[in-house]
């Protein structure tokens, strides 16, 4: 049986590299829909 390797998106601004939604902004937004805090990919850059 082959183990599934986690793919990390180096361009993703999220610090949680082991999250199953890392690099999948649409899935992350759906998961955190009730959160009042902006997701890292939604934050404005200075």
Buried (B, 14 or more C-beta within 10 A) or exposed (E): EEEEEEEEEEEBEBEEEEBEBBBBBEEBBEBBEEEEEEBEBEEEEE
